[in-house]
Amino acid sequence: MRVLVLVAIALSFVTPLSTSAQEGKPAAPKADPAIVPIELSPLESKFLKSARQVTFGLPRAGEGYFSPDGQLVVYQAYPIGYPFYQIYVQPLAERTPRLISTGRGRTTCSYFSPDGKTILFASSHTDPSIDQTELKAREEAAKGGRRRYQWDFDPHMDLYTVNFDGTGLRRLTDAPGYDAEGSYSPDGKQLVFTSTRDGDPDLYIMDAAGGEPRQLTNADGYDGGPFFSPNGEWVIFRSDRLKKDMLQLYAISVDGKTEVQLTSNLDEVNWCPYFHPSGKYLIWSGADYSTGRGTFHLWTLDLTYPDSKLTAGQRTQITDGKAMDVLPVFSPDGKQLLWTATRSADSSSQLFIADWLRTE
């Protein structure tokens, strides 16, 4: 997923294993039909309205993305009793998730194609030692307690597409190393993703069928979490190239010729940027680490394009609660915000949605 070892978030282990999970298959979640309204602070109420929880019945869920028509979300979640994230689709009007990944291995970074017919995600289910990998994770989970969250650059992680109904699984990458964190260009003809195929996590662009990959960034350190701009001319991403683990936001033109640094405070971790459909600003999650581990809040950054160069403008804080707020994304019409937060009753990470009040 787009949460890495770079972001120190304390999350609990999954619940004890059910019978089906012990057999290598995730157990089916039980959805909670209750509507859970979320209280917003005075600051948050300036930007958000009618906030509510979206995901239920799974130990934790997050990193959700809208379908092109805004009626569905695709996301990753821990199945009951299984030690790795799997990919689910869920109508926003319902509470029951539907599994679309294979049910084995690590999975992450799902994303709808612009035509809504297929879903992109990354998976390590072809790991030749998957039984041992799962066993090790189960043994770790059985120890209980809480641990510092980290994300593994699984060398068996590759990009796949699957039809909306879960059929037609197709592998797009097979290069040695980690291939994940993918998303589509607005016209659906290209993908941008993170790969360690050159020994270091960098950004690559390839055609949507998996052909003709070309390297977009080539800097020491991690480059990841990329998304195309609404006009398809820029890619935003995060990188710790200036100071290990201290992520900053960047943008690069799709031809790789122009790169812009958007944040530069090395006492902060800034990550998961996402464009508003207008292209006039982006939203992201940041935390101040100058006095230790900080709390992640949501922020927006205004953008202008003088001489066709993406340029950072005013920065505005959106959330200020005690809970973790991360991985924000806008609906295709720009009128709703979906994000991952620990605002649930049990403080587990879940998906939340709210009306977005900024109109300019």
N, C-alpha and C positions, 0 to 999 in steps of 0.2 A: 504494500500500500504506500501512499505518499507520506506516511508517518515513518520516520527513520530513527536510528540510534541518536541522531542529532537532536531530537526533541525528547526531553526527559519528562515523561508523563507516567505517573503511577497508576497502573491499571491492574485489576485483580486477575488471577488465573480463572480459567473456565470452570464450570461446575463439574461434579463427579460424573464419570462416564456412564452413559446408559448402555443397555445391552446392544442396541444397534450400532452405537459408536464403537463398542469393543470389537464388533465384527468388521469394522472399517468403514461403516456408513453413518453419516450424521443423522441423528434423530430428528423427527419433524417437530417444528416449534408449535407451541400453543399460543395463539394470538389473544391479547387482552382487548376486548371491544371498547373499553372505557376511553372517553375523550379526556385528555389531560391538558388543561390550559396551563400556560406558563406565565408566571408573574414577571413583568419587565420593570427595570429601574426607570427613573425619570429620563436619564440619558438615552436608554434603549428605546423608550417610547417615542422619541423624536424620529426614529428611523424604522421601527418595527411595530406591527400591530397583529393582534390575534395569533400570537405564538402558541404552538401546540406540538406535542410529541407525535412522531410518525411511526416509529418502529417499536414493536412489542414482542414478547415471547422468545427473544433470543438473548443470550448472556450479554452481548454487546454488539453494536452495529454502528456503521458510519461510512463516510466517504460516498455520499449519494449523489446521483446525477439525474436530471430530468430527461424524459423522452422528448422528442421534438415537438409533440403536441402538448406537453406539459401535464399529461394525465397520469404518467407512471414515473416511478423512480427505480433506478438500479443501484445496488449498493453491496457492500461486503459486510458479513456478520459471522460471528462464531456460532456454528450450530450447537445445539444442546449436546454436550459431552464430547465434541470433536475439537482437537487442539489447534486447528488452523482455520482461518477465514475462508468462507465460500461466498459465491455470488448469488444474489437474489434479485428478483423483480417483484414490484408491488404496486398495485393501483393506489393512488393517493386517497381515493374514496373508500378504500378497504384497509383491513389491518392484517391480512394474511399474506406472508411472503411466499414466493415460489422459487425453489432452487433451480438455477440454470447451469451452474458449473458441474463438474464431474462428481463432486463429493469427496475427492481425495486430494491430498497435497495442499500447499499454500496457494491461495489465489488473491488477486488484488486488482485495483485500478480498472473497474468496469466503466464503459462509456457507450452511449447509444450512437449508432451511425446517423448521419443527418436525415436519412430517409426513414429511420425508425425500424428498419427491417432486421438489422443484426446488432449484436452487442459485442463490443471489444473487451477483452480482459486478459490478464496474465495468470498463468498457472504453472505449477511444478508437478502436476500429476504424473508426468513421464519419468520422474525420478526413479532410477533403477533400484534404489534402496529405500523405496517409500515406506515399506513395512517398518524398517529400522528407524527411519526418520520420525514416523508417527509414534513408535514405541518410546523413543527418547523424549518426545514432547509430552506424551501422556505421563511418563515418570516424573518429569519436571512439574507438570500440573498437579500431580498427586501430592506433592510436597506442601501444597497450599500456600497461604500467605500472599503477600503482595511483592511485586518486583518492579524495578525500573523498566519501562517499556523500551523495546528495541526492535528494529526491523532488520531482517536478514536479507542480504543480497544473494538469494538462493541461486546457485549457478544453473539450476534446472528450470528456472522461470523463463517462460517464453510467451509470446503474444498469440492469442487465439481469437477467432470470431465464432459466434454461435447464433443461430436463428432465434427470433424472439420466443418461439415455443420450446427452445432448448434442444432442437435438432440441428444437424448439419455442422457439428463442431469442426473447425478448420484451423490448422496451425499456420501461422504467418512467419515465424522466425525459428531458426534452429542453429544459430551461431553459438559458439561456446560462451558461457557466462550468462549474466542476468539481463533479460530483456523484459521491461515492464513500464509502468507509468505512461501508458499510451493514450492519445486522444486524436480525434479527427479534425481535419481542416473543415471550414464551413461548407465547402462544396463536396465534401466526402471523398475527394480524390487522393488525399494524402493522410499519412499518420505521422505524428511526432512522438518520440518515446525516448526513454533512458536505456542505455546499454553499457555493459562493461566489456564489450567485445575487444576493445583496444587496451584493456587492463585497468581502466579508470572510468567511473560513471560519467558519461557524456551524453549529449543530445544527438539524435539522428532523425532524419526525415526519410520516409519511403512511400511508395505508392500504396494505396489501400489494400491491394492484393498481396502485399508483402515483398514486392520487387524493388530493385534499384535503390537500396539504402545509401544515403550519403550522410557523412558526419557534419553536424551543425556547429557544435562547440568542441573545443579541445584545450581545456585548462586543467591544471592539477586540482584535485578535490572533486567533490560531488556536484554535478549539475542534474537537476531532476524536476519532476512535477510540471512538465511543459503543457501549455495550451496555446492554440492559435488565437490571434485577435479576430474580432468579428469580420474584418475586411480581408482576412487571410494573409496579411502582409508582415505580421510580427508574431513572435513566439515569446510568451512570458515564462519564466522559470525561476528556480531558487538555486543558490550555490553557496558552498562554504569555502570557496577558493581563497578568500582573504584571511580567514581564521577558522581552523577546524571546528566544526559543529555549529558555528555562529552563522546561520543561514541569512543571506541577503537576497533581495529580489533583483532580477535582471530582465531585460528584453533584448531580443536579437531579431534582425530582419531575416526573412525566410531564405534569402540568398546567402546569409552568413557574413555579410560584408559590414554590417553596422550593429554594434552592441552597445547597450545603454545600461548603466547601473542605476537602479531606482531607489534603493535604500543603502545606507552606509554606516549605521551605528553598530559597531562590533560588540557592544554590550547587549544587543538585542538579537533574538532569533526571529526572523521573518520568513514565513513560508506559505505554501498553498495559495498563491495568487490566482485570481479568476476574473476575467473581463465581464463587465456589464455589457449586455447586448448592444448598447449605444456606442460602445468604444470610448466613452468619455471618462470612464474611471474603472478602476479594478478594486476588488475586495480581497483581503488576506487576513491571516492570523499572526499576531506577534506577541512577544513577551519580553520583558526587561530582565536580563540575567545579571545585571551589575551587582546585585546583592544576593545572588544565589538563584535557584530555580524560580522563574516567574510564572504568573498566571497568563494563559493565552486568551487574548481578547481579539475581537474583529475590528478591522480598520478599513477605510477606503482611501484611495490615492487618486486624485484628479489627474487626467492625462490631456495633453495637447500635442499637436503634430506640426510644429513650425517647420517649414521646408521639408515636410513629409518625414520628419524624425520624431519618434515617440519621446515625449519629455514629461518628467514627473512634476506634479504641482502640489496642491494642498492636500495634507493628510488629516483625516478625521476619524476619531474613535467612535465605534458603533456600539460595542458592548463593554460592560464594566463590572459584571458580577463576580462572585467567588468561584463559579464553575468554569471549567475549561470550555472555550468556544473555538472550534477549528474547522477547517475544510469547508468554507462557505462557497456556495454556487448560486447563481441566479437562474430563475426559470427562463425559458426562451423568449417570453414577452417582457422580461425584466421586472415583473410586478410582484414576484415572490422570492424569498431567500430560503434556501435549504442549507442546513449546516449540522455538524456533529458536535455534541455537547454532553457534559456530565450533569445535566439539569434534571435527570430522571429521579424518581423517588428513591432509588437505591444507589444513586450516583454513578451508575454504569454509563458508558458512552452510548448514546442513541441518536437517531436522526430527529431533527426538529425543523419546523417550517413556520414562516411568518409572512405576512404581507409586507412588502417593501415600500416605504413611504416617500423615498426620494424620487422626484419626478423629472428633474433636469438632467 
